[in-house]
Amino acid sequence: MADVLSSIDYKKVFHFFEEISNVPRGSRNNKGISDYLVQFAKDRGLYYEQDEMLNVIIIKDATPGYEDHDAVMLQGHMDMVCIKNPDSDHDFEKDPLKLSIDGDFIKAEGTTLGGDDGVAIAYGLAILDSNEFEHPRLEVVITTDEEIGLLGAAALDVKNLQAKNMINIDSEEEDNILVGCAGGMTAISEFDVKSEMVTGVKVTCQVRGLQGGHSGVDIKKHRTNATILSARMMNDLQKEFEFSVASFESGEKDNAIPSLSNIEFVVEEDRVEAFTAKIAALNAVYEGELKTTEPDFKVATTVQEAGSYECLTKASFDTMILYILFQPNGIQTMSADIEGLVESSLNLGICKVDTTKALYSYSVRSSVATYKTFMSDKIKLLTENLGGTYRIEGEYPGWEYKHDSKLREVFIDLYKEEFGRDPIIEVIHAGLECGILANKIPGLDIVSIGPDMHDVHTPKERLSISSTIRVFDYIVNVLKAI
């Protein structure tokens, strides 16, 4: 096992972060990390539960003097979003993350870091492992498959939990105390595709260098969606050229704004030079539009061999372009009650088109349940009228702001005392497990916090070392204070 973080370790937080970084833990690949957590509990004689969804609950008794205090839940999720750079050979199914330290930040080489939400696991294990911290009965709840629809939390059996207060550790700004979040769902459209054999030269095209980002937190930054830009380019190209498409892929996760796409064109041999020149000209146009928001954007082409290739028929191609360009995407409504809060949005996160199927997967979010349904209805309407099928997965409720939260007041008071300033109290446009757990445990008082993280859900993800230490100490002091 690598030992990259030992030089910065603090009360075993980074020790455990490095240990879990050695265990592959992408969504739907939870067995290894779930079993690691079970073994951790066994080694320390702690009560634990592991359910069929591989959620893990670890319970530690109250320290002396805190036996009569209300139990506290520390909660996070074990899965991470697995995205890598195009030139990375990392295998998320079996390879450990390659951690590195860059100044005040921890990064992973060529991949997402999994600070979202590995930091929650590291915090929970560090507190469970130690006997120096004072706390009430502690219930550490680590769920599975949060990143693909909060599936573990939805299946969690809470009958043995006694917590009245819950600290969700799945936030990414140290100064923010989160007190509410949007609800959401994954919306999936699929189409049968018809194909035909086409003779010509294959030209591969890659849209790359876009920033991408978290489809909730970063949606207000209006980052360019690689899928939609690629469809625009194909629509621009067909104004002057006849061509066929053998495949089109963009995005890896519905809750990440896609930053890269790959298209396989087939073009008549005598039109290849003009075709690639037109792509270069369009690249210059788009670069001009995006020079401020997407400075690293680029379209790259590679001319390959002439031959016969199976491609989409013109009718299937037209359906693809119509669906992508006419489907809503991005911010749909802003909150009328909270200034600057995105109320409703969609993100076309995954596009996979070959000569048999076309699949499109959206992350749909809203703080208003009825508007979430309306957005879903719009996707369904266009999908079915174009001959496709539509389904919903992983729907979850929002977390409503609680006006009389005693836990929130403890956090605010202690924050002022420790940092000498007021925290930011915020409702966010992102999905957290708080809404599901609040519904399962009536009266549960919840806040969500976390250390500073940047560019989550992208290979540029980085976790602040100093912030991780400060927030850990803050949580420990909150446990003592309540």
C-alpha positions, 0 to 999 in steps of 0.5 A: 500500500502506498504511504503518500499522506503519512507526512500530513496525517492528523489524528488518523484522518488522512491515514484512513483516507489513504486506506479507503483510497486503496479500495476501489469504490465506484458506484455499483462496486461497493463490496470491497469498501463495505467489507473494509468497514465491517472489518474495521468494526470487528477489529475494534469490537464495535457493533455493526450492521451490513445490509443487502445493499452493503450499507454499513452502520457502526455504533460506538457507546457514549463516553462517560458523562454523555450516556444521557445525551441524545445519540448523534449520527455521522453520515456519508456515502462510500461510493465515488464518481469515477471519471478519468482523463482520456490518457489515463489507463486507470482501472476503477474496478481494481486499481487503487487511486494514485494520491499526491500532495500539491501544496495544501491539496490532495489530488489523484493522478488523472482521476477523480479523488473521491473526496466526495465522499471519502472524507466522511468515511475518514472522519467517521473512522478516525472518531470511532478509532480514538478514545480521546474524543467526548461524544454521545452514542455515536452512529456512523452510517455509510451508505452505498450508491449515493451518486446514482440516485441515493439508492443505499439510503433509500433501502436503509433499515433504521430500526436500530438507530436512536439518533435525534441529531444527524451530521451529514458530511457531504458538503464541499465548502467549509464556511457553509452550513447546509440546511436544505437541498433539492430532490432529484431523479435519474431520467433515461430515454432510449431509442432503437437505432436503424443502421446501414452500410456506408462506404467512405473514410472514417474520421474520428472527432473528439470534443475535449477540454471542457471544464465539466463539473458537478451537475448540481453545485456547478450548474449555475456556472453555465459550463458547456455540455459536450453532448449538446455542443457536439450535436450543434456541431453535427447540425452545423456540418450537415448544412454543407456536407453529407456524412454518416455517424457510426457512433457518438458517446459523451459523458460518463455519469448523469450527475456530472456535466460532460466535458468530453465526447467522441464521434465517429464520422464516415465521409466520402473520400473526396470530401474528407479534406473539406470536411475536416477543414470545416470542423476546424473552422467551427472549432474557431467559432466555438472557441471564440464563443467560449474563450472566457468560460471554457479556455481549454476547449478544442475539437480534434480530428483524426482521419482513419482508413477508407472502408465500409462501416455500419452507420446510423440511417439518416432517419436515426441521425435526425432523431438523435439531433432533434432529441438532443437539441430540443430537450431542455438542459441546464437551469430551468427556474431560480428560487423566488425565496432564496436569492441566487439559489437554483430551484430546478435544473436538468443535466444531460450527463450520458449519451451513448449512441451506436448502430443498435441503441441510443441512450440518454441519461439526465440528472433532474433536480428541483426544490419543488417536487411538482416542478421536478415532475413537470421536467420529467414529463417534458423529457418523456413527452419528447422521447415518446413522440420521437418513438423512444421509451422513457423511465425514471430511476433513483428518485429521491425527495428534497430536504426541507429547511427546518425553522426550529433546528437546535442542532443548527444553532449549536453549529452556528454558535460554535462556528462563531466561537471557533472562527470568529465569523458567521457561517453561511447558512445555505440551501443547495441545488444538489442531492443529499441523503438528508431528505430520505433519512429525515423521512425515515426518522421523524423529527431528526435534526440535520445539518450538512457540512464538509471541508473545502473541495474543488472540481468534484466529479472531475479529474481535477478534484482536490481536497484542502488539507488545512480545511479538512483538519479544521472541519474535523476539529469542528465536528469533534467540538460539536459532538462534545458541545451537544 
